[in-house]
């Protein structure tokens, strides 16, 4: 698992190891989602808004196609030191989890953030029906 940037993952792939990409800057959902002082408590002053999650590229350009098959997938992290309730956890995870899922399942050339945010409205309606506490 490569969480301290991309270089460790690239080195592992080149050493013929399978890798899960989980870079701190893109996949740590215990970070603040905005600079709004009304946001629930999160770790440090780190910031991970929805659009940055969507920008995550787990397969680095410097890997050739054969090597890139060693990237098994990606992982989002949500450490709970500052998250005492499920209500708070849901707020921290959603909608960033939806962005990360699209990054995982959609080839980079087909990703479109504007399209994603347009489709996100439908998902938000589902979350409302289910009682999920997401960040609007």
Residue frames as qw, qx, qy, qz and C-alpha x, y, z in Angstrom:
[[0.000, 0.890, 0.455, 0.000, 0.00, 0.00, 0.00],
 [0.438, 0.181, 0.018, 0.880, 1.38, 3.36, -1.00],
 [0.181, -0.861, -0.475, 0.035, 0.08, 6.20, 1.15],
 [0.369, -0.714, 0.058, 0.593, 3.08, 8.55, 1.37],
 [0.217, 0.679, -0.367, -0.598, 2.95, 9.69, -2.22],
 [0.866, 0.414, -0.072, -0.269, 3.34, 7.86, -5.49],
 [0.293, 0.677, -0.675, 0.008, 7.03, 6.97, -5.49],
 [0.401, -0.279, 0.831, -0.265, 6.70, 4.07, -3.05],
 [0.783, 0.334, 0.415, -0.323, 3.94, 2.56, -5.16],
 [0.616, 0.710, -0.302, -0.157, 5.94, 2.97, -8.34],
 [0.022, 0.587, -0.801, 0.115, 9.00, 1.36, -6.75],
 [0.590, -0.063, 0.743, -0.309, 6.90, -1.55, -5.50],
 [0.795, 0.515, 0.146, -0.283, 5.35, -2.10, -8.94],
 [0.469, 0.728, -0.498, -0.045, 8.79, -2.07, -10.55],
 [0.138, -0.417, 0.871, -0.221, 9.88, -4.69, -7.99],
 [0.436, -0.078, -0.817, -0.370, 6.99, -6.89, -9.21],
 [0.006, -0.258, -0.791, 0.555, 4.72, -6.29, -6.21],
 [0.098, -0.663, -0.630, -0.393, 1.01, -5.62, -6.36],
 [0.166, -0.023, -0.292, 0.941, 0.03, -2.21, -4.99],
 [0.082, -0.800, -0.594, -0.026, -2.99, -0.43, -3.54],
 [0.260, 0.345, -0.023, 0.902, -2.67, 3.33, -4.03],
 [0.383, -0.757, -0.525, 0.068, -3.87, 5.36, -1.05],
 [0.398, 0.304, -0.132, 0.855, -2.05, 8.71, -1.22],
 [0.222, -0.467, -0.542, 0.662, -2.64, 10.90, 1.80],
 [0.026, 0.247, -0.091, -0.964, -3.28, 14.02, -0.28],
 [0.409, -0.005, -0.520, -0.750, -6.23, 12.46, -2.11],
 [0.614, -0.197, -0.725, -0.242, -7.72, 9.67, 0.00],
 [0.272, -0.137, -0.716, 0.628, -7.76, 10.69, 3.67],
 [0.250, -0.612, -0.515, -0.546, -11.38, 11.50, 4.46],
 [0.510, -0.645, -0.433, 0.369, -10.63, 12.52, 8.04],
 [0.306, -0.060, 0.065, 0.948, -9.32, 15.83, 6.60],
 [0.239, 0.564, 0.316, -0.724, -11.50, 18.94, 6.37],
 [0.501, 0.503, 0.645, 0.284, -13.65, 19.30, 3.27],
 [0.221, 0.815, 0.193, 0.500, -13.49, 23.10, 3.19],
 [0.328, 0.187, -0.376, 0.846, -12.09, 26.09, 5.02],
 [0.451, -0.593, -0.258, -0.615, -15.55, 26.87, 6.42],
 [0.024, -0.349, 0.697, -0.626, -15.27, 27.20, 10.20],
 [0.736, -0.111, 0.208, -0.634, -18.62, 25.40, 10.54],
 [0.713, 0.235, -0.648, -0.126, -17.16, 22.11, 9.33],
 [0.872, -0.480, -0.029, -0.091, -17.15, 19.32, 11.95],
 [0.397, -0.743, 0.528, 0.107, -13.87, 18.65, 13.73],
 [0.909, 0.388, -0.125, 0.087, -11.26, 16.99, 11.54],
 [0.809, -0.316, 0.049, 0.493, -7.56, 16.27, 11.82],
 [0.480, -0.228, 0.181, 0.827, -5.14, 19.18, 11.61],
 [0.244, 0.658, 0.003, -0.712, -5.48, 21.91, 9.05],
 [0.235, -0.074, 0.826, 0.507, -5.40, 19.52, 6.14],
 [0.518, 0.445, 0.115, -0.721, -7.89, 20.10, 3.35],
 [0.185, -0.008, 0.908, 0.377, -9.38, 17.55, 0.98],
 [0.513, 0.355, 0.146, -0.768, -12.33, 18.94, -0.98],
 [0.804, 0.319, 0.469, -0.177, -14.43, 16.85, -3.34],
 [0.615, 0.766, -0.155, -0.107, -12.76, 18.10, -6.52],
 [0.009, -0.697, 0.716, -0.031, -9.32, 17.12, -5.25],
 [0.660, -0.083, 0.732, -0.147, -10.49, 13.56, -4.50],
 [0.765, 0.565, 0.267, -0.154, -11.77, 13.41, -8.08],
 [0.344, 0.845, -0.401, -0.081, -8.35, 14.49, -9.40],
 [0.597, -0.468, 0.651, 0.023, -6.62, 11.45, -7.90],
 [0.732, 0.495, -0.407, -0.229, -4.77, 9.40, -10.51],
 [0.811, -0.427, 0.395, -0.055, -3.77, 6.02, -9.09],
 [0.862, 0.189, 0.300, 0.362, -1.98, 4.77, -12.21],
 [0.206, -0.777, 0.209, 0.556, 1.02, 7.00, -12.81],
 [0.625, 0.744, -0.115, -0.207, 2.00, 7.98, -16.36],
 [0.058, 0.713, -0.697, -0.056, 5.57, 6.84, -15.84],
 [0.587, -0.108, 0.796, -0.102, 4.42, 3.21, -15.56],
 [0.249, 0.172, -0.730, -0.612, 4.18, 1.23, -18.75],
 [0.730, -0.125, -0.214, -0.637, 0.92, -0.65, -19.41],
 [0.746, -0.013, -0.661, 0.077, 2.33, -4.00, -18.26],
 [0.288, 0.056, -0.620, 0.728, 3.50, -2.53, -14.96],
 [0.353, -0.197, 0.103, -0.909, 0.28, -0.59, -14.42],
 [0.734, -0.213, -0.543, -0.347, -1.59, -3.91, -14.09],
 [0.512, -0.063, -0.691, 0.506, 0.14, -4.28, -10.73],
 [0.210, -0.118, 0.285, -0.928, -1.97, -1.40, -9.38],
 [0.085, -0.302, -0.949, 0.032, -4.77, -3.46, -7.84],
 [0.163, -0.781, -0.538, -0.273, -6.87, -0.50, -6.84],
 [0.060, 0.494, -0.244, 0.832, -7.25, 2.38, -4.45],
 [0.460, -0.484, -0.701, 0.251, -8.35, 2.85, -0.88],
 [0.153, -0.728, -0.002, -0.669, -9.92, 5.71, 1.06],
 [0.446, -0.099, -0.690, 0.562, -9.00, 6.19, 4.72],
 [0.358, -0.692, -0.142, -0.611, -11.15, 7.58, 7.51],
 [0.426, 0.016, -0.693, 0.582, -9.37, 7.61, 10.86],
 [0.398, -0.688, -0.500, -0.344, -11.74, 8.24, 13.74],
 [0.436, -0.120, -0.480, 0.752, -9.70, 9.98, 16.44],
 [0.094, 0.136, 0.158, -0.974, -11.88, 13.09, 16.03],
 [0.504, -0.091, -0.501, -0.698, -15.03, 11.34, 14.80],
 [0.233, -0.136, 0.804, -0.530, -17.11, 10.13, 17.76],
 [0.611, 0.310, 0.532, -0.497, -20.37, 9.22, 15.98],
 [0.507, 0.295, 0.732, 0.346, -21.67, 7.51, 12.86],
 [0.230, 0.910, 0.330, -0.101, -23.42, 10.80, 11.98],
 [0.135, -0.859, 0.342, 0.355, -20.04, 12.58, 11.92],
 [0.501, -0.213, 0.749, 0.378, -18.39, 9.71, 10.03],
 [0.500, 0.587, 0.616, 0.162, -21.00, 9.82, 7.27],
 [0.135, 0.970, 0.051, -0.194, -20.48, 13.56, 6.88],
 [0.276, -0.697, 0.548, 0.372, -16.74, 13.04, 6.46],
 [0.507, -0.023, 0.806, 0.304, -17.12, 10.17, 3.97],
 [0.360, 0.583, 0.676, 0.270, -19.90, 11.39, 1.68],
 [0.844, 0.492, 0.079, -0.199, -19.80, 12.59, -1.07],
 [0.019, 0.742, -0.645, -0.181, -16.02, 12.11, -1.25],
 [0.561, -0.112, 0.820, 0.008, -16.48, 8.33, -1.25],
 [0.681, 0.612, 0.380, -0.129, -18.56, 8.64, -4.42],
 [0.307, 0.879, -0.329, -0.156, -15.76, 10.63, -6.09],
 [0.264, -0.535, 0.800, 0.065, -13.17, 8.05, -5.09],
 [0.691, 0.194, 0.691, -0.086, -15.38, 5.23, -6.40],
 [0.624, 0.762, 0.107, -0.134, -15.67, 6.92, -9.77],
 [0.073, 0.802, -0.582, -0.110, -11.89, 7.40, -9.89],
 [0.482, -0.284, 0.829, -0.017, -11.46, 3.68, -9.15],
 [0.621, 0.322, 0.713, -0.053, -13.96, 2.44, -11.72],
 [0.510, 0.835, 0.182, -0.101, -13.64, 4.94, -14.57],
 [0.736, 0.164, 0.141, 0.642, -10.65, 5.16, -16.92],
 [0.276, -0.501, -0.076, 0.817, -8.89, 8.53, -16.58],
 [0.073, 0.027, 0.506, 0.859, -9.73, 9.53, -20.16],
 [0.247, -0.511, -0.705, -0.425, -13.46, 9.14, -19.45],
 [0.321, -0.551, -0.551, 0.538, -13.60, 11.05, -16.15],
 [0.059, 0.532, 0.232, 0.812, -15.36, 14.40, -16.18],
 [0.160, -0.182, -0.624, 0.743, -15.80, 16.32, -12.94],
 [0.353, 0.063, -0.021, -0.933, -18.64, 18.50, -14.27],
 [0.642, -0.086, -0.621, -0.441, -20.55, 15.40, -15.37],
 [0.448, -0.129, -0.803, 0.372, -19.84, 13.76, -12.02],
 [0.033, 0.147, 0.462, -0.874, -21.19, 16.69, -10.01],
 [0.508, 0.013, -0.269, -0.818, -24.27, 16.79, -12.22],
 [0.680, -0.110, -0.697, -0.200, -24.94, 13.11, -11.56],
 [0.254, 0.030, -0.733, 0.630, -24.15, 13.51, -7.87],
 [0.418, -0.133, 0.120, -0.891, -27.48, 15.29, -7.37],
 [0.795, -0.096, -0.442, -0.404, -29.30, 11.98, -7.99],
 [0.622, 0.007, -0.696, 0.358, -27.07, 10.17, -5.51],
 [0.019, -0.150, 0.455, -0.878, -27.71, 12.86, -2.91],
 [0.656, -0.175, -0.119, -0.724, -31.44, 12.18, -3.23],
 [0.808, -0.062, -0.586, -0.023, -30.77, 8.50, -2.49],
 [0.391, 0.096, -0.621, 0.673, -28.69, 9.42, 0.55],
 [0.328, -0.217, 0.201, -0.897, -31.49, 11.67, 1.82],
 [0.803, -0.156, -0.326, -0.474, -34.00, 8.81, 1.52],
 [0.793, -0.022, -0.564, 0.229, -31.61, 6.50, 3.35],
 [0.521, -0.850, -0.075, -0.030, -30.93, 9.07, 6.08],
 [0.779, 0.040, -0.060, 0.623, -27.22, 9.39, 5.28],
 [0.203, -0.922, -0.056, 0.323, -25.62, 12.51, 6.74],
 [0.709, 0.271, 0.233, 0.608, -23.60, 13.72, 3.75],
 [0.187, -0.513, 0.011, 0.838, -21.92, 17.05, 3.14],
 [0.511, 0.746, 0.411, -0.115, -24.14, 18.94, 0.66]]
